[in-house]
Amino acid sequence: MKLAVVQLRPVVGAVGRNIDRHLALTAAAASLGAQLVIFPELSLTGYEPKLAGEFACLPSDTRLQPLQAICNASGISLGVGAPLDTGDLPCISTFLFRPVLPPLVYSKSYLHPDEVPFFQPGRGSPSLLLDEPPVELAICFELSVPQHATGAHQAGATVYVASAAKTAEGVKQASHRLSQIATELSMPTLLSNCLGLLDGAECAGGSAVWDRAGNMVAQLDDKEEGVIVLDCDSGEVATATA
């Protein structure tokens, strides 16, 4: 199975424009054979906690139909970030669009303290995205919570992918942690990060892949949108921009 992580520069609140970039970057990943494509945290709306309630939506939102359509046409599964409309505080969620099947939703279970005034934690939604191979999703802060990764491993995960919106310092810390997870649990880890100014801070890209020994085998820069595709069987990686 080939898994792609995307590096994206979302425009805050510009869902239509952001969807267009999702489609272009999904096509780039598909050209490299990707079967599962993961976007950064809140990729559809941009990471703006104070505005998340205004931006909140459901996977059935008609604006998101092009994402389902590209999955149906290409056979790819696509994980995109959005604030989930709960009728109360939104959840920080990933909508997993699948070919011809209804979308799944994973909502961030472990919130950073700064997020608590604006979001509620997800409860009971599955973070195991695929069964073969078992791919576990972490949303940003969750990768720093030890029980998240160990729980994923105990549940049978063989790949761990983090969807994030991190600054340069955050990327440095996440890189150390994802290398550590890869080494301790003997499974490849991946980071999908944003670019651009979000919530008053500059997101620094640096999306990357680590092998089972914790070695970084590919990383994007801090400027360009792009994709990294990992062949989970052979360990080979490829990159592309769009």
Secondary structure by P-SEA (a helix, b strand, c coil): cbbbbbbbbccccaaaaaaaaaaaaaaaaaaacccbbbbccccccccccccccccccccccccaaaaaaaaaaccbbbbbbbbccccccccbbbbbbcccccbbbbccccccccccccbbbbcccccccccccbbbbbcccccccaaaaaaaaaacccbbbbbccccaaaaaaaaaaaaaaaaaacbbbbbbbcccccccbbbbcccccccccccccccccccccccccccccccbbbbbcc
